[in-house]
Amino acid sequence: MQQEGKPRFLKFHQGSVRGVAFSPRDRYLFCSGGCDGKVNLYSALRMELLMCYQITPITHVKNVNAVRFTSDGSRVLAATNTRKLVVVDVERGEQLLSYDNCAYGGRDRTGLATDPSGPNLAVSVAANGKGLTLVDLRMPLPLDFVYDLHGSVIRDICFLPASWPWQNSILTGGSDGTLKISSPDGRALYAFETGHSVNSVCITPEPYCRTAEDGFYSLIMSGGDVVSAYVPETGIQEVLKEHKDSPVWKLRYTSNGSTLYTVCDGGVLRRYRRYPDRHEYLGEVYHHKGDIQDLDISPYDEYIVTASKDRTVGVLLLGPPNHGFTEYTELT
């Protein structure tokens, strides 16, 4: 049976690596974006660079602040510090579209999300940092702007699945600790305070349920000064304090929701086992030499990748593919 491997650190950026993302269609393909203005494509299986695409012109400050694949895996979106949202064709490595004044041009990783139910809708943090820009990738101009949704800079964005109470909605986390669920046209549907600063938000991946009788609570996780787990209409249920004084930059569950990974200042990747009513800390997975700014997990939970300020992308084989309830393994 396949066991967890040893981490590899791929250094193909000339600056800090801001974002990483796996393709939802290719189990081994992932990309990274960094402060050198490049988007790189890799194979996790071979742990090698496949393609490099220069996003920003040499005359501009060269930062790619976030990267995401569309749900069909055919395109990569990159948000840059020049406020551009750039669309790159994965097969040819060519720029297809560029939307001006549509992305937040701050100094840190920014929020960017693509609709998991369709390949054409994407949402980025607006140029002022407090609103959203909605983009239909079939159109040459942005679809809509939502101004001043938050009173602080929006640090992360994700789409909520249809099983949650607010269908076709978007979850955003503000740096002041306010989390909001809003419709694509900007109507606030739900809001709550975490009580700590927020850099990352994520949700548990199973269909929504409010009780633990079916296995798990459905939680909204937020990470910043601490990591907290929130049950809608109930409140904060748990606070994870293993990171101490290190700000948490990214949270990500495996596809079955059993394991939570977190990254923070200090370059540490941590792992938690999730139970119906709590998370159990399992320890550190590996270290980078610099702060880790982003992470992602492959579609079948085989690999995890991390983006670090030490200019490297960390890649780790987690184990055999997880195919949910139909999973099987060979015993030898």
N, C-alpha and C positions, 0 to 999 in steps of 0.2 A: 504493500500500500504506500502511496506517495506521501512523503513526510515534508514538513516545513523546511525550506531551503535556507541558504545564507544570503544576507542582503548584498546587492550589488549597487554601486554608485556610478551612474553614467554622467560624464562631464562633457557635454556638447554645447553648453551655453557659455558666453563670455561675461555674463552678469548674473545677478541673483535670479533664481527661478521662482516665478510668482504663482503659476498655476499648472495643474496636471488634470487630465480627464481621460477616461477610457471610452472607447467606442462602444455604443450599446449593441452593435451588430457583429463586430469582430472581437472574439474573446481575448485576443492577444494585442490588438492595436490600441495604442494610447498616444496622447500628445502632451507637449509642455510648452509654456510660454514664459519668456524671461525679460530681463531688463536690457538685453541686447537687441530687442525688437524682433526676435525670431520665434517662429512656431515650429517645433520639431515633432516628427512622427517616429514612433519606435515600435518594435516588436518585443513584447514582454517574454515570449517564448525563447527567442534567441538573445534577448537583452542587448539589442543593437539599434543604432540609428538607421532609419529607413529613408527619411527625407527631411530637408531643412528649407523653410520658407521665410524670407525676410519681409516682415510686415511693414515696419516704419521706415521712411526714407532716412538716409544718413543725416540730412539737415535737421531732423527733429530729435528731440530727446527720446531715447529708444527704450520705452517700457511697454511690455505687454502685461496687463494687470489681471487678466482672467481669460481662460479658454474653456470652450464647451463644444461637444459634438451635437449635431442635430439627431433626432430620434431614429432616423434612417441610416445614420453613420456616414452620409455622403459628403457632409460639409463640417468644417470647424469654424466656430465663431471666436474672434479674439477682440477683447476690449483693450484699447491703448490709452496711454496718458495724454495723447493728443485729442482725446474725446471722440475718437473714431471707433465704430464697431465694424470690423472687417470680416467678410465671409470668404473662406478659402475652400476650394474644391479638393477633396481628399485624394482622389485618384490622380489628378494632374498637378496638384500643388500650385494652382493658379488662383489669383484673387478674382472672385466673381462679383462682389458688391462691396461698397464702402459707404457707411452711413455717418455723416458728419454731425458733430455736437450731440451725440447720442449716448455717450458713456462718461462716467465720472473719471476725471483725470488726476486722482489723488496719488499719494506716494506709496500706498499699500495695495494689496490685493483687493479687488472690488467684486461686487455681486453680479453674477451673470447666470441665467438659467434658460434652458430650452424646454419646450413643451414635450413631455414624454409620450403624449397621445397623438402627436402630429408633428411632421417634419418642418413646418413652416413658421411657427410662432416662437419668438424669443423675447426675453425681457432682460434689460440691463438697468443698472442704476443710472438715473438721469445725470446730465452734465453738472447740475448744482449739488449732487450727492444726496438730496433729500426726497427725490421723486423717482419715477420709473419711466423708461422708454420702451414701448411695445413695438416690435418689428415683425412684419409679415415678409418673409424672405422671398416671396414672389413679387414684391413691390419695390420700386427703386427709392421710395421715401418712407420714413417711419410711419407706422400705423396710428400711433397715438402717444401723447405725452401726459403723464400724471404728475402734477406739480405739488411739491411740499406735502407728500404723504406722511413723512415723519418730520419731527422737529430737530432731528440730528441726522448725521450721515448714515445712510443705509449700508450695512456691512455685508449682508448676505441675502440671497433670494432663493426660494424653491417653490415648485408647483405642488399643490395638494391634490391627491388622487380623488376621483369621483366618489369613492366610498366615504369620504369625510363629510361632515355636515354642510360644509360650504363648497358646493360643487363649482368646478372651473375657477378656482381661486388661487391666490398667490400669497405665500407667507414671506414676510420681510422682517428683518431684525435691525433695529437702530442701535447705534453705538451707546445711546443713553439707557439701554435696557428695555426699550419698548418693542414688543412684537405685535405686528398687525397682520390680519388676514383680510385681503381686499379682493374685489372683483377686478377683471382686466380693465374696466373703464374707470377704476379709481375709487369706487365706493367702499368705504371701510365696513367690513362685516363683523369683525371681532378684534379686540385688542386686549392686551394684558401686560403687566410689568413684571420683569424677572427679578428686579432688585440688584442687578449687577450689570456691568457693561457687556455688550454682545458683539462678538466677531463672526459667529457662525450659527446657523440654524439647520436642523434636519428633523425628519419625522420618522417614526417607526414604519417599516415597509409593508406590514401586513394590512389587510382590509380593516377599516376602522371598527373598533369596539370599545365600549366604555367600561366593561367589566373584565375581570381576570378569569372568568369561568371558561372562556374559550381559549385560554392560553396566555395572552399578554394584554396589558393595558396598551392602548395607543397613546403614544407620548409625543410631545413636541420638545425636542432637545435644543438647548441654547448654550453656547460656550463663549466665555470671555474671561473675566476675572475668575469665575468658577464655572462649572458645568451644572445645569439644573434641568430637571425633567418635569414637564408640566402636563397635566391631564386637563383637557378642555372642560370648563365650567366647574372644575374641582379645585385646581390650584397647583402650586409647586409640591411635588410628591417626594422629591429626593434631590440632594445636592452632593456632587462628587468633588472631593477636596484633595485628591492625590496630586494635583498640579501645584498646590501651594501658591506661591506668588507669581507663577509664570502664566501669562495670558494664553488662553487656548484659541487657536486660529482656525481649526477645522474639526468637524465631527462627521463620522460616516458609519452607518450600519452595514453589515453584510446583507445579502439579498433575503435571507430568511429571518433577519432581525435578532439572531441569537448572540451576535458579537458586536460590540461598539469599539471603534478606534478613534483616538484623539491625538492631535499634535499641538505643540505649544512652543513658546520660547525655550531656548536651551537645546533644541534639536532632538527632542524625545518623542518617539511614537509609543503610545500606551494602548493597552487592550483591556476590555471589560467583558465579562460574561453577563448576559441579560437574563433575569428571571422575571416571573410575572409581577413582582412587587419591588424589585431592586436591581441594581447593577453590582456585580462583584468584581473588584479589581484583580486582574490576573498578572499584572507586571508590565515592565518595559519590553518592547519588541526589538527596537534597535535605535541607534543614535546617528544623527548628522553632526558635522562639525559646526554648523550654523543653525539658526532658528528655522523651523519647518513652517511654511506658509500655506501649504495646501496638501490634500491627499485624495486619492480615489481608489476604488476597489473594482476589479474586473467583473463582468456580468455574472460569472459562475463562481465568484469568490475564490478564484485560483491565485490571483496576484493582487498585491497592494503596491501603489506607487506614491511617492512623496516628493514635494518640491521644496528646496531649501535655499537659504541665503548663501550657502557655501558653494553655489553654482552647480550643484549636482542634482540629479534625479535619482532617488532611491527606489529600487525594485526588489520585492521579496516574494518568492513563491510560498503561498500560505498552505497549500495542500491540494488534494484532488478536487475536481470540479464538483460543485454543489448544485444538484438539479432539483432541489426542493423535495416534495413528497415522493417523486419518482427516482430519487437518487439511489444508486447502488454502488457497492465497492467490491473488489475482489479480495478475498482472504487467502493469503499464501502462507 
